[in-house]
Amino acid sequence: MNIVVLVKQVPDSGAERSLAGDGNTVDRTGGTNVINEMDEYAIEEALRLKDETGGQVTLLTVGPDHALESVRKALSMGPDAAVHVSDEAIAGSDALGTAKVLAAALGTLEYDLILSGAESTDGGVQVMPHMLAELLDIAALTGARKLTADGDGFLVERQTEDGYEVVRASGKAIVSVWDTINTPRYPSLKGIMAAKRKPVTAVTLAELGVPAGEVGAAGAATTVLSAEPRPVRGAGQRVEDTGDGGEKLVEYLAAEKFV
């Protein structure tokens, strides 16, 4: 089975994040960029399926040159190769523009299954699998907590707020996964050394046949009108217990509509 895993480099959610000079996009030039956490679970699931069925796992990412750092780290987990789409014209793309680029890149690859994280920590819109399924005319099985290769298709337990749904798709599919699906492996020293020798194919928009005017900020179908920094957290209300602390606490909770 040939599996493609979508990988995204994102700003570390545990570090201070800021907007770029335009005030409307995330600053990605700092040294705190990492693999999107959910994508690590997708990589682990791809490797598990490869162990069961054979085949190859290929990573696919869209991003600037420094995204290659995260690709190499992802390769150290065990995938066989990677494709890195890098082009200055892509900067500022919205989800639809990114989907167009990914779909064009996927059109050059042989795959039976596409895996991705359920969401990215810098966007969290959860639309990419659906957009790619539409552009590629394949099934989308999203929010998986369990994935099984099932004959000529795939069986998924789809996580919901009330439990899970069991859904199946025949033929090629894209599956997004939650962090409940597995526990990603830690790269070994052998894996880290091997990742340096694994092939990473660099691709541009021109090579994919994607017009530059259809992506980037200029080609975006959505626009950020404004962005404001998070307000400074104010001081809390202190309740002094002079014998009636419990009553004061209940009054405060009631005023704030907690009770």
RAQUICOR-V119772 format. One record per residue. N is the residue number from 1. SS is DSSP state (H for helix, E for strand, C for the rest). Layout:
n:N ss:SS
n:N ss:SS
//
This chain:
n:1 ss:C
n:2 ss:E
n:3 ss:E
n:4 ss:E
n:5 ss:E
n:6 ss:E
n:7 ss:C
n:8 ss:C
n:9 ss:E
n:10 ss:E
n:11 ss:E
n:12 ss:C
n:13 ss:C
n:14 ss:C
n:15 ss:C
n:16 ss:C
n:17 ss:C
n:18 ss:C
n:19 ss:E
n:20 ss:C
n:21 ss:C
n:22 ss:C
n:23 ss:C
n:24 ss:C
n:25 ss:C
n:26 ss:E
n:27 ss:C
n:28 ss:C
n:29 ss:C
n:30 ss:C
n:31 ss:C
n:32 ss:C
n:33 ss:E
n:34 ss:E
n:35 ss:E
n:36 ss:C
n:37 ss:H
n:38 ss:H
n:39 ss:H
n:40 ss:H
n:41 ss:H
n:42 ss:H
n:43 ss:H
n:44 ss:H
n:45 ss:H
n:46 ss:H
n:47 ss:H
n:48 ss:H
n:49 ss:H
n:50 ss:H
n:51 ss:H
n:52 ss:H
n:53 ss:H
n:54 ss:C
n:55 ss:C
n:56 ss:E
n:57 ss:E
n:58 ss:E
n:59 ss:E
n:60 ss:E
n:61 ss:E
n:62 ss:E
n:63 ss:C
n:64 ss:C
n:65 ss:C
n:66 ss:C
n:67 ss:H
n:68 ss:H
n:69 ss:H
n:70 ss:H
n:71 ss:H
n:72 ss:H
n:73 ss:H
n:74 ss:H
n:75 ss:H
n:76 ss:C
n:77 ss:C
n:78 ss:C
n:79 ss:C
n:80 ss:C
n:81 ss:E
n:82 ss:E
n:83 ss:E
n:84 ss:E
n:85 ss:E
n:86 ss:C
n:87 ss:C
n:88 ss:H
n:89 ss:H
n:90 ss:H
n:91 ss:C
n:92 ss:C
n:93 ss:C
n:94 ss:C
n:95 ss:H
n:96 ss:H
n:97 ss:H
n:98 ss:H
n:99 ss:H
n:100 ss:H
n:101 ss:H
n:102 ss:H
n:103 ss:H
n:104 ss:H
n:105 ss:H
n:106 ss:H
n:107 ss:C
n:108 ss:C
n:109 ss:C
n:110 ss:C
n:111 ss:C
n:112 ss:C
n:113 ss:E
n:114 ss:E
n:115 ss:E
n:116 ss:E
n:117 ss:E
n:118 ss:C
n:119 ss:C
n:120 ss:C
n:121 ss:C
n:122 ss:C
n:123 ss:C
n:124 ss:C
n:125 ss:C
n:126 ss:C
n:127 ss:C
n:128 ss:H
n:129 ss:H
n:130 ss:H
n:131 ss:H
n:132 ss:H
n:133 ss:H
n:134 ss:H
n:135 ss:H
n:136 ss:H
n:137 ss:C
n:138 ss:C
n:139 ss:E
n:140 ss:E
n:141 ss:E
n:142 ss:E
n:143 ss:E
n:144 ss:E
n:145 ss:E
n:146 ss:E
n:147 ss:E
n:148 ss:E
n:149 ss:E
n:150 ss:E
n:151 ss:C
n:152 ss:C
n:153 ss:E
n:154 ss:E
n:155 ss:E
n:156 ss:E
n:157 ss:E
n:158 ss:E
n:159 ss:E
n:160 ss:E
n:161 ss:C
n:162 ss:C
n:163 ss:E
n:164 ss:E
n:165 ss:E
n:166 ss:E
n:167 ss:E
n:168 ss:E
n:169 ss:E
n:170 ss:E
n:171 ss:C
n:172 ss:C
n:173 ss:E
n:174 ss:E
n:175 ss:E
n:176 ss:E
n:177 ss:E
n:178 ss:C
n:179 ss:C
n:180 ss:C
n:181 ss:C
n:182 ss:C
n:183 ss:C
n:184 ss:C
n:185 ss:C
n:186 ss:C
n:187 ss:C
n:188 ss:C
n:189 ss:H
n:190 ss:H
n:191 ss:H
n:192 ss:H
n:193 ss:H
n:194 ss:H
n:195 ss:H
n:196 ss:C
n:197 ss:C
n:198 ss:C
n:199 ss:C
n:200 ss:E
n:201 ss:E
n:202 ss:E
n:203 ss:E
n:204 ss:C
n:205 ss:H
n:206 ss:H
n:207 ss:H
n:208 ss:H
n:209 ss:C
n:210 ss:C
n:211 ss:C
n:212 ss:H
n:213 ss:H
n:214 ss:H
n:215 ss:C
n:216 ss:C
n:217 ss:C
n:218 ss:C
n:219 ss:C
n:220 ss:C
n:221 ss:C
n:222 ss:C
n:223 ss:C
n:224 ss:C
n:225 ss:C
n:226 ss:C
n:227 ss:C
n:228 ss:C
n:229 ss:C
n:230 ss:C
n:231 ss:C
n:232 ss:C
n:233 ss:C
n:234 ss:C
n:235 ss:C
n:236 ss:C
n:237 ss:C
n:238 ss:C
n:239 ss:C
n:240 ss:C
n:241 ss:C
n:242 ss:C
n:243 ss:C
n:244 ss:C
n:245 ss:H
n:246 ss:H
n:247 ss:H
n:248 ss:H
n:249 ss:H
n:250 ss:H
n:251 ss:H
n:252 ss:H
n:253 ss:H
n:254 ss:H
n:255 ss:H
n:256 ss:C
n:257 ss:C
n:258 ss:C
n:259 ss:C
//
